[in-house]
Amino acid sequence: MNIQRALYRGVIVDDTDIERDYSYIGQETQAKNLLAVCIFKYKSEFFVYVESNGGDIDINRIFSNIKVERWIKMYRIFHYVPDVSVEKWIRSRRPEQPIMQLVKLKDDMVASYIFYHYQYQEEDTGARNKHGYIGINENLLAFYLEEPTVLFDPQIKGKLDTHNTPPTSEEWGSLMQLHFVPLSDDVKNWLRIDEVKSFYAIEG
């Protein structure tokens, strides 16, 4: 069975005791039912990246002890690596730094951004960033990453035989810049937000 991944945003309406209210997540990652739960905060919103061992992801159950206004699923529009088996996916060690980045898209560039990312996802093959994942809600993008980057070759052929994705990171970056509305005057595109707490299942 392949893993499942999901990304959510929501407003937590009261202060929480992390050690008490997140105890269920710790138990589920120890049991390897959940492979990762990574919680980040930006202003009044929380962004949560979740991996399961193939079972359905129930965000309300995961956060059953925390009062949340509502959870909104951010639909996956890009991954470097498709979902694979638990055996191929599970981490051998905890990442040094989980990362969540946000940016808004110009209203008239949402379709273009999704098009270029689907093309990139399905044209490129070989070893790629294992954990990179982008979700969208309205015109807001959330991008989950881990440092150090783990390269992984799923040995799964992409769905496209074309070669239209810009070949260099500079060309790709310039193209993507046309799509963005920065969230802060201090950044040109992606804004890294604060990690609250992260849980991982580790091999062994």
Buried (B, 14 or more C-beta within 10 A) or exposed (E): EEBBBBBBBBBBEEEBEEEEBBEBBBEBBEEBEBBBBBBBBBEEBBBBBBBBBBEEBEBEEBBEEBEBEEBBBBEBBBBBBEBBEBEBBBBEEEBEEBBBBBBBBEEEBBEBBBEBBBBBBBBEEEEBBBBBBBBBBEBBBBBBBBEEBBEBEBEEEBEBEEEEBBEEEEEBEEBBEEBBEBBEEEBEBBBBBEBBBBBBBEEE
